[in-house]
Amino acid sequence: MIQIEKANHVFNMSIFNAPAQFCHSGDIIKFETMDCFSNAFIAEGTEFGVDNPKNTNPATGPLYIYDCQIGDTLKIEILDIEVGEVGIFVTGPVNALFENYFERFMINRIKVKNGFATLPRNMDVPTRPMIGVIGVATDGALSTGLPGIHGGNLDCNDICKGSTLYLPVFTEGGLLAIGDLHALMGDGEIGECGLEIEGMVTIRVTVLKGKRIASPILETEDFIEIIGLGSTLEEASQNASRDMLDYMIHELNMSENDAAVRLCLCGNLKICQHVNSVKTVAMKYLK
């Protein structure tokens, strides 16, 4: 199996990043990842601000996929996500909401073991490991802290084991990078982070030749989900809904009326994250 160590990481999705590893369509690859703070806070005694790294959201990679070209779509099957034993959650005046409750930042080191996270007051909660950052290179250099149609910091908690993500390709080889795992994260990411954790992600990549998509698409046995982007939640919601309608009409061969009826009655719109300057909202259609 091909593996990429966490020492090979980037802080932007760019065509200028040198590949850390190479593979063929259909190969299985394992990515070793750091948490979004570059593992700076795992050790006891570290303090937010004092030990805060300049760069956040390291993404392991990039991975060059042979015969992956501009205009193709990359199919990424998430086969497994293994997480570490210490999750990091930072509380503090991170936004207007939390400024009413906190005057300083505090690091919460949360134990993760046997599929459970031990929250304050010894409350054990089942984990749901997910990928926060997963994306291909763009023709510019977008930060791994931002989402886009290339993927990036999508922060959708449905990007987990058993799901398949489809991304449009913008450069030769795709240059896929993965990071920012969460052991647990609620919809919306209202506190600006999830339960940040290091780990290992195992995927299978397949190049769909000559197939172009307009937005990141997520699929499981139970649903299809399209992730919309926008500078506001309203714009992101409209984009997600429009792209799902187009998908149902053109890919699922429904009439406009049938697609509208099914989406309105069987679709679910949810906020993925609203903490970044670019918001992500997902429209989920149950199969």
N, C-alpha and C positions, 0 to 999 in steps of 0.2 A: 504494500500500500504506500502511496505517495504521502509524505508528511511535510508540513511547513512549520518550523519552530517559531515561537513567539518573538525571538530576537529579530526575525524578519518582519518588520511592520512599517506601516506608512501612516501619515496624518492627513493625507489628501488623496483623492481619487484622480489620478493624472496619467496621461499617456507617457509622461516622462519618467515614471517610476520603473526601475529595472525589475524584471520578473524574479521572484524568489524561487519559483519552481515551475515546471512545465508538465503538461498532461495532454492526453487525447480525449476526444469526446467519448463519454461512457465510462471514464475512469472514476475511481473512488479516491478521495483526498481527505486527509485529516489536518485540521488547522488547530494549532495550539495558540490560545489567546490570553492576553492580559485583561484585567478589568479596565474600565474607562478612565481610571486614575493612574494607569500604567503601574498598577500594583503598589503604589506609593503608601497606601494607608493600611495595608494588611498587618504590618508589625505594630504591636502595642507601643504607645508612646508617641506616635506620629500625630501631628496636629494639622488641621485644615488651615491653609494659608501659609503656614511656615514650611510645610513639606509638600505643598500642592505643586505638582509639576506644571511647567509652562504649557506642555502639550497634553491634551486629553483625547480620548477616543482612539487609541491606537488600533489599527486594523491589520491583522496578520496577512501577509502576502506581498505583492500580488501574484496571482496564479495566471500563467499564460496557457490558454487552451488552443492547441493546434487546429487549424482550419476554422477558427472562429473569426468572422469578418464583420465589418460594418454592414448593418442591415439585417443581420441574423438576430435570433433570440437565444438567450442562454437559459436552459432549464436546470434548476438547482434543486435536487432532491435532498432534503435534510434527513439523513439516516439516523443520526444520534447526536445528542448534546450531553456532555459530561461536565459537571461543574465542581469547583473547589470546595473547601470546607469552611471558608470564611467569606461572608458577603459584607459589602460596605454600603451603608446608607447614610448620607449626610443630611442632617437637619439644620435649619438656620434661616436667615432672612434672604432666601433665594429669589423671592418674587413678592409682588404686592400682597398676596394672600398671607404668606408666612411672615412677612414683616410685622404683622399684628400680633404674632405669638412668640417670635424669637428675636433676641438681640445679638446673639453670637452663633457661630457655626459649631456643631458638635458631630463627631464621627461615631456612628453606631456600628460596631463590629458584631455581626450576627452569625451565629453558628448554623451551618448547613450540613446535615447528615441524614443519610438513609431516606432521602426524598422529602425532608422536612426542614423548615427554617424556624429557629427558635426566636420569636419576637419578644419585645418587652413584656413583663409579667408572666414569663415562661409559657407563652402561648405558642404552641407548635402548629405551623401552617404548612400544608403540602406545597412543595415547590412546583413551579412550572417553567423550567428553563427555556429561554428564548434568545434569539439573536437580535441585538439592537442595530448593529451596523453590518450591512452586507450589500456590496455594490461593485459595479464595474467602473472602469476609467472613463472619464469624459475627455473631450478635446481641449479642455482647459485644466484647471486644478482646483476642484471643489473640496472643501474641508470635509473630513470624515464626521464632523459634528453636524453637517447639514444633510437633509434628504433631498432627493430629486428623482426624475424619471429613471435615472441610472441606478437607483437604490440608495445606498448611503445610510444615513441615520434615520431609518424608517420608524424604528421604535414601535413596531406592531407586535403585540404579544402572541399573535397567531403564527408568527414565523418561528416555529418550534419543531420538535421531532415529529416526523410523519407528514409534514407539509412540503409542498413543492412551490418554489418561487420562480417566476419567469421575469427576466430583465432584458430590455433591448441592449444591443451591442453598439458601441460607439467608436471602437478602435480595434485594430488587429490583435487577436489573442484575448480580447475581453478584459484581461487584467483584473481578475476578481480578488477582492479582499474582504475579510470577515473579522469582526471584533465586537466589543461592547456587549458581552453576555449579561443577562439578568437571570438570577435564580427565581425571581418573582417580580412582577410589575403590574399594577392596576391600569385599566384603560385611562388614557389622558395624561399619565405621568405628571400629575399636578405638582409634585414636589421637586421636579426637574431631574430626578434620577430614579432608577429602579434599585433592586437589590443587586448592586454591581459586583461581579464575580469573575474570576479567571476560569478557564476551562478548555475543553477540547470539543471541536465540532467536526463531525464526519459527514461528508456530502458526496453525491454523485453528480457530475456535470455532463450535460448533453447539449450539443449545438443543434438548434433547429434552423436549418439553412433557409435563407431567403424569407423568413417569417418575421415581420416587424410588428411590435406592439407599442401602444401609446403611453402606457403606464405600467408600473409594477403590478403583476397579477399573482395571487396566491391561491393555491388549490389544495384541497384535502379530499378524502372520500365523501365528506358530508357537504362541503360548500365550495363556492368560488368567491374570491374576494379581490376587489380592485382598490388599490391605495391611491387616493387623490391628494394632490398637493396644492397649496395656496398660501398667500401671505396672510389670509384670515381663515378662520374655521369655516365661515360661510363659503368662501371661494373653494376651499379644499373639498367641502361637502358636495358642492355643485359639480366639481370636476370628477369626483368619484362616482356620483350618480349618473352623470352623462356618459362616462366611459363604460360603466356597467351596462347601461341601456344599449350602447353601440355594440358591446360584446355579445349581448343576448340576441340582438337582431342579426349581426353579421357572422358570428361564430356558432351560435346555437340555433340559427335559422328560424327565429321567431318573427312573427309580424310585429309591427310597431305597437299595435294594440295589445297583443298577447304579452309582449315584453313589459309594457307599462303596468298591466294588471298584475303580473307575477311579481314584479319588482316592488310595487307598492304594498302588496299583501304578504309577500314572503321575504322581502329584503330587510336587512338590518344595517343601519348607519351607526358607526361608532367612532369616537375620537381615539386616535392612537397616541398622539402627543400634540400639545399646544405650547410647549416651552421654547421651541426654536423659532427663529424668524420665519421659517417655512414650516407650515403646519401639515400634519398628515391625518387624514380621515379615511376610514375604510368602509366601502359598501360591500356587505356580505350577502350573497344570494345562496340560499339553501337549495341543494340539488333535489 
